[in-house]
Amino acid sequence: MAENPLHLPIRELTDAYARGDLNPIDVTEEVLDRIDRFDPEVRAYVTVTADLARFQAADAAERYRRGERAPLLGVPVSIKDAFHLADTETGLGSLTQRGRVARSDSGAVARLRAAGSVMPGKTSVPEFCQSATSDNLLGPETGNPWDPTRTPGGSSGGAAASVGAGLATIGLGSDGGGSIRIPAAFSGLVGYKPTTGLCADERGFRAMTDFVTAGPLAWTVDDARIMTEILAETSFARASAPNRRIAFCPRPDGRPVDPAVVRTVEAAASILSDLGHEVVETDIPIHGWNEIFGPLVLDDELRERAHLLERPELLTPYERASLRAAEQLTSADVALAREALGDFRRCVDSFLHDFDAILTPTVATVAFPHEQRPKTIDGEKADWLWGAFPFTSPFNVAATPAISLPAGTSEGLPIGVQLVTARGRDAELLNLAESLESALGFDYAPVRERWASRPIPEPVS
């Protein structure tokens, strides 16, 4: 086949397997070969599970020979190192976790395994998934597939890099404050955060428990749909998106945004209008989200990881600062945040009674060089912690589904736009996103050409 099979949409790849045009064993060997050649530069993986992948590929090939089908049968799926993969270390980006081998799959991984996935390895994360970049003390930061000298975002940065560099077909990520959508925007991919609570990870790693959900990083909305249906153990009816009333906000909460990002989200708003939707530029009610998010996340950190301060030299400065800030919280602080959480969600729910969807930038800038968070954006001073990425966490607080789509580029780097709908309206959001994706027609050629390689061999007999 002329196209790299790792860039094929999942349905096309599994159909090619079923016809015998491609073989899961060959595709898996191509993945492992590409990891050998390209991962030293992009650093997406922390653990490569070659033996497991080969076993799963051989099983998939035999199942296709018998005429069986499954949604991800033979599809290479990278696993974020925040999920437990049986008989494999769960490193969580931390020196403190070395040697901690999972006895069994956590819930999300178990569902993907049952759907036939081939799992070539586990992808990098910042320490305990607490940062919107992918740096930790284990080694150099993961590179952005469009430019490895820049961040891919976090905390699912390794998952994004594995897909963007063609080292997996799709990546399993998690999103507690934007950890799927931020890497998707910086890395030119589709990143989907389902409604909170829809995609459980039983027996999994605990952090940001009020806000986090498993979800996909993918080339297409349909690929994201397939993985989300597996994770949620449900289906989302495909339908053409009817005309909707969409709230458009290019600078949510009055935050500074790079002009190129503003132009891109304005162009997406115009496209949605041309598709027949009523697009209304307006403010959105997200003020105060951080006064809820911060205390509840820190409360989780203190409960789960306060004991690690006994060995502070093993922690990143970021994690040490988080735990020490958590120690200053009072029970009253946490109670106030929890009370405000309900109020915030009711406010966003009310807004989404008047509007069917929200359109914003996903992040405020393009991907920046490693360890160089922007100090200013569009001439305004930017907050170090949230300045580049203040538009994703509000919708974790709101518990709504949200998706990032690649919508344009600036200086050779991708720009993402974010769509949001009300809680439980995941099918509606995916259908709306698919229609916008088609109209945008984003060009993946630059990143795919960067990581091009030899064609795959002919299928084995």
C-alpha positions in Angstrom: 0.0 0.0 0.0 1.3 3.5 -0.9 0.5 5.1 2.4 2.3 4.3 5.6 -0.1 1.9 7.4 0.6 3.6 10.7 -1.2 6.7 9.2 -4.3 4.8 8.1 -7.5 5.4 10.0 -8.3 2.5 12.3 -11.2 1.3 10.2 -9.1 1.2 7.1 -6.3 -0.6 8.8 -8.5 -3.3 10.3 -10.3 -3.7 6.9 -6.9 -4.1 5.2 -6.1 -6.8 7.8 -9.4 -8.6 7.2 -8.8 -8.6 3.4 -5.2 -9.8 3.8 -3.7 -6.7 2.2 -1.8 -6.1 5.4 -0.7 -8.3 8.3 -0.6 -7.3 12.0 2.8 -9.1 12.3 4.4 -6.9 9.6 2.8 -3.7 10.9 4.0 -4.5 14.4 7.5 -5.1 13.2 7.4 -1.8 11.4 6.4 -0.1 14.6 9.2 -1.7 16.6 11.7 -0.9 13.8 10.6 2.8 13.8 10.8 3.0 17.6 14.4 1.7 17.3 15.3 4.3 14.7 13.3 7.4 15.7 12.5 7.2 19.4 16.0 8.2 20.5 15.2 11.6 18.9 11.6 12.0 20.0 11.8 10.1 23.3 8.1 9.1 23.3 8.5 5.8 25.0 9.9 5.0 28.5 9.3 1.2 28.1 9.2 -0.8 24.9 7.2 -4.1 25.3 8.4 -5.7 22.1 7.7 -9.3 23.2 4.2 -8.4 24.2 3.5 -6.6 21.0 4.8 -9.5 18.9 2.6 -12.0 20.9 -0.5 -9.8 20.4 0.3 -9.3 16.7 0.6 -13.0 16.1 -2.6 -13.6 18.0 -4.4 -10.9 15.9 -3.1 -12.5 12.6 -4.4 -15.9 13.6 -7.8 -14.4 14.6 -8.1 -12.6 11.3 -7.2 -15.9 9.6 -10.2 -17.4 11.4 -12.4 -14.6 10.2 -12.7 -12.8 13.5 -13.0 -9.1 14.0 -12.6 -6.7 16.9 -12.5 -2.9 17.0 -8.7 -2.6 17.6 -7.6 -6.1 16.5 -3.9 -5.7 15.4 -3.9 -1.9 15.9 -0.7 -0.5 17.5 -1.8 1.4 20.7 0.7 3.1 22.9 -0.1 3.2 26.7 0.6 6.3 28.8 2.8 5.5 31.8 0.0 6.5 34.1 -1.9 3.3 33.4 -1.1 -0.2 34.7 0.0 -2.7 32.0 0.4 -6.1 33.5 4.0 -7.3 34.2 5.3 -3.9 33.2 6.7 -1.1 35.4 4.3 1.8 36.0 6.9 4.6 36.3 4.7 7.7 36.6 7.6 9.8 35.5 9.2 9.5 38.9 12.4 8.2 40.4 10.4 7.1 43.4 8.5 4.5 41.3 11.3 2.6 39.7 10.9 -1.2 39.9 7.1 -1.0 40.7 5.8 -3.6 38.3 2.0 -3.9 37.8 0.4 -7.2 38.6 -2.5 -6.7 36.3 -4.0 -4.2 33.8 -5.9 -1.3 35.1 -9.4 -0.9 33.7 -8.7 1.2 30.6 -5.8 -1.1 29.5 -7.9 -4.2 30.1 -10.6 -2.9 27.8 -8.1 -2.0 25.1 -6.5 -5.4 25.4 -9.9 -7.1 25.1 -10.5 -5.1 21.9 -7.4 -6.6 20.3 -4.8 -3.9 20.7 -1.1 -4.5 20.0 0.8 -2.6 22.7 4.3 -1.7 21.8 5.1 0.2 25.0 4.4 2.8 27.6 4.8 6.5 26.9 6.5 9.3 28.9 4.8 11.6 31.5 5.9 14.4 33.8 6.2 13.3 37.4 2.9 12.0 38.6 1.3 13.7 35.6 1.3 17.0 37.4 2.6 19.3 34.6 1.4 20.5 31.2 4.9 19.7 29.8 6.6 16.3 29.7 9.8 16.9 31.7 10.9 14.8 34.7 14.1 13.5 36.3 14.3 10.3 34.3 16.0 11.8 31.2 15.6 14.5 28.5 12.1 15.8 27.9 10.0 14.2 25.1 10.2 16.0 21.8 7.4 17.5 19.8 7.0 15.5 16.6 6.9 18.7 14.6 10.1 20.0 16.2 11.8 17.8 18.8 13.5 20.9 20.4 10.0 22.0 21.6 7.6 20.5 24.1 4.8 18.3 23.0 2.8 19.4 26.0 1.7 17.2 28.9 1.0 15.2 30.7 0.2 12.9 27.8 3.2 14.3 25.8 4.7 10.9 25.2 1.4 9.5 23.9 1.1 12.5 21.5 4.7 12.0 20.3 4.2 8.3 19.7 1.3 9.0 17.4 2.8 12.1 15.7 6.1 10.4 14.9 4.4 7.3 13.6 5.4 5.0 16.5 1.8 3.9 17.2 -1.6 4.3 15.4 -3.3 5.8 18.4 -2.3 6.6 22.0 -4.1 6.1 25.3 -3.9 9.3 27.4 -5.5 10.8 30.4 -6.8 14.3 31.0 -7.1 15.8 34.4 -6.6 19.5 33.5 -5.9 19.4 29.7 -3.4 16.5 29.6 -4.8 15.1 26.4 -5.9 18.3 24.7 -2.8 20.3 25.4 -0.5 17.7 23.7 -3.0 17.3 20.9 -2.9 21.1 20.2 0.9 21.3 20.4 1.4 18.2 18.3 -1.2 18.6 15.6 -3.5 15.7 16.7 -7.1 15.1 17.8 -7.3 14.8 21.5 -10.6 13.9 23.2 -11.6 14.3 26.9 -14.9 12.4 27.5 -17.5 13.4 30.0 -16.0 13.0 33.5 -16.9 9.5 34.8 -17.6 8.0 31.4 -14.3 6.2 31.0 -13.2 4.6 34.2 -9.7 3.2 35.0 -10.4 0.8 37.8 -7.4 -0.2 40.0 -5.5 2.7 38.4 -3.2 5.5 39.4 -4.9 8.1 41.6 -4.5 11.9 40.9 -6.9 14.7 40.1 -9.7 12.3 41.0 -12.5 14.9 40.7 -11.4 15.8 37.2 -9.5 13.1 35.3 -10.6 10.7 32.6 -9.0 8.3 30.2 -9.1 9.2 26.5 -7.4 9.1 23.1 -4.8 11.0 21.1 -5.4 10.2 17.4 -5.1 11.3 13.8 -8.8 11.6 13.3 -12.1 12.1 15.2 -13.3 8.7 14.1 -10.2 7.0 15.5 -10.9 8.9 18.8 -14.5 7.8 18.7 -13.4 4.1 18.3 -11.1 4.2 21.3 -13.6 6.2 23.4 -16.4 3.7 22.7 -14.1 0.9 23.9 -13.1 2.8 27.1 -16.7 3.8 27.8 -18.2 0.4 26.8 -20.8 2.2 24.8 -21.4 3.5 21.3 -21.9 7.0 20.0 -24.4 7.2 17.2 -22.9 8.8 14.1 -25.1 11.4 12.5 -24.7 14.6 10.5 -24.4 17.5 12.8 -27.6 19.6 12.8 -27.4 23.3 13.0 -26.3 24.3 16.4 -26.0 27.5 18.5 -22.3 27.8 19.3 -20.7 30.2 21.8 -17.4 31.5 20.3 -14.8 33.0 22.6 -11.3 33.7 21.2 -9.9 35.0 24.6 -11.6 33.1 27.4 -11.4 34.7 30.8 -9.7 37.7 29.3 -6.4 35.8 29.0 -3.8 36.8 26.5 -3.6 34.7 23.3 -1.1 34.7 20.5 -2.5 36.5 17.5 -1.9 33.5 15.2 -4.0 31.4 17.5 -6.8 34.0 17.6 -6.8 34.1 13.8 -7.0 30.3 13.6 -10.0 30.0 16.0 -11.7 32.9 14.2 -11.3 31.0 11.0 -12.8 27.9 12.6 -15.7 30.0 13.8 -16.2 31.3 10.3 -16.2 27.7 8.9 -18.8 26.6 11.5 -21.0 29.6 10.4 -20.6 28.5 6.8 -21.7 25.0 7.7 -25.0 26.6 8.9 -24.4 26.9 12.6 -25.3 30.1 14.6 -22.0 31.3 16.0 -22.2 33.9 18.7 -19.1 35.6 20.0 -19.5 35.9 23.8 -17.8 35.5 27.1 -18.1 32.1 28.8 -18.6 31.6 32.5 -15.4 30.0 33.6 -14.0 32.6 36.0 -12.8 31.2 39.3 -12.1 27.7 38.0 -8.5 27.7 39.4 -9.8 28.4 43.0 -11.6 25.1 42.7 -9.1 23.1 40.7 -6.0 24.0 42.7 -7.1 23.0 46.2 -8.8 19.8 45.1 -5.8 18.6 43.0 -3.4 19.5 45.9 -5.6 17.7 48.3 -5.3 14.6 46.2 -1.5 15.0 46.0 -1.2 15.3 49.8 -3.4 12.3 50.5 -1.6 10.1 47.9 2.0 11.3 48.0 2.8 13.3 51.2 5.1 10.5 52.3 7.4 11.2 49.4 8.6 14.4 51.0 10.7 12.2 53.2 13.0 11.9 50.2 12.7 15.3 48.5 15.9 14.8 46.5 14.1 12.2 44.4 11.3 14.6 43.4 11.2 17.3 40.7 11.0 20.9 42.0 7.5 21.0 40.6 6.3 18.0 42.6 8.1 19.2 45.8 6.5 22.6 45.5 3.0 21.0 44.9 3.3 18.8 48.0 4.6 21.7 50.2 1.7 23.9 48.9 -0.7 21.1 49.7 0.6 21.0 53.3 -0.5 24.6 53.7 -4.1 23.8 52.8 -6.7 23.6 55.6 -9.8 21.4 55.6 -11.8 24.6 55.3 -10.0 25.5 52.0 -10.9 22.1 50.6 -14.5 22.3 51.7 -14.9 25.7 50.1 -13.5 24.4 46.9 -15.7 21.4 46.9 -18.8 23.6 47.5 -17.7 25.9 44.7 -17.3 22.9 42.4 -21.0 22.2 42.4 -21.8 25.9 41.8 -19.3 26.1 38.9 -20.8 23.0 37.2 -24.3 24.2 37.6 -23.3 27.6 36.0 -21.7 25.9 33.0 -24.6 23.6 32.7 -26.9 26.6 32.6 -24.8 28.3 29.9 -25.0 25.1 27.8 -28.7 25.2 28.0 -28.6 28.4 26.0 -25.8 27.2 23.7 -25.3 23.8 22.2 -21.5 24.0 22.1 -18.5 26.3 22.9 -15.6 27.1 20.6 -12.3 28.4 22.1 -8.5 28.1 21.5 -7.2 24.9 23.0 -4.0 26.6 24.1 -2.8 30.2 24.0 0.4 29.7 22.0 2.2 27.2 19.7 4.6 24.8 21.3 7.5 26.5 22.9 11.1 25.3 23.3 11.9 23.0 26.2 12.0 24.7 29.6 11.0 28.1 28.1 7.4 28.7 29.1 6.4 32.0 27.7 6.8 35.0 30.0 4.7 37.2 27.7 1.9 36.5 25.2 0.8 39.1 22.7 2.7 41.7 24.7 1.0 40.8 28.0 2.7 39.2 31.0 1.8 35.5 31.1 1.4 33.5 34.3 4.2 30.9 34.5 2.0 28.0 35.5 -1.1 28.6 33.3 -0.2 31.3 30.8 0.2 29.0 27.7 -2.6 26.6 28.6 -5.4 28.2 30.6 -8.4 27.0 28.5 -8.6 23.3 29.1 -8.8 22.9 32.9 -12.1 24.9 33.2 -13.8 22.1 31.4 -12.3 19.4 33.6 -13.8 21.4 36.5 -17.1 21.6 34.6 -16.9 17.8 33.9 -18.0 18.4 30.3 -16.6 16.6 27.2 -14.1 18.6 25.2 -12.1 17.9 22.1 -9.1 19.6 20.4 -8.7 19.6 16.6 -5.7 20.7 14.6 -6.9 23.8 12.7 -3.9 25.6 11.3 -0.2 26.4 11.7 2.1 29.2 12.6 5.8 29.2 11.8 5.5 25.5 10.9 3.9 24.5 14.2 0.3 23.3 14.7 -2.6 25.2 16.3 -5.6 23.6 17.9 -9.1 24.7 18.5 -11.4 23.3 21.3 -15.0 22.3 21.1 -17.1 21.7 24.2 -20.7 20.4 24.8 -22.7 19.7 27.9 -22.1 16.7 30.1 -23.2 13.5 28.6 -23.5 14.8 25.0 -20.3 13.0 23.8 -22.0 11.7 20.7 -23.1 15.2 19.7 -19.7 16.6 20.3 -17.9 13.9 18.2 -20.3 14.4 15.3 -19.9 18.2 15.4 -16.1 17.8 15.6 -16.1 15.4 12.7 -17.9 17.9 10.5 -15.5 20.7 11.4 -12.5 18.3 10.9 -13.7 17.6 7.4 -14.1 21.3 6.6 -10.7 22.2 8.1 -8.8 19.7 6.0 -5.7 20.0 8.1 -2.5 19.1 6.3 -0.5 16.4 8.1 2.1 16.1 5.4 4.9 18.1 7.1 5.0 15.9 10.3 4.5 12.7 8.4 7.3 13.5 5.9 9.6 14.3 8.8 9.4 10.8 10.1 9.1 9.0 6.7 10.8 5.6 6.3 11.0 2.7 4.0 7.8 1.1 2.8 6.4 -1.9 4.7 7.2 -5.4 3.3 4.7 -7.5 1.5 2.3 -9.5 3.8 3.5 -12.8 5.0 1.7 -15.8 3.5 
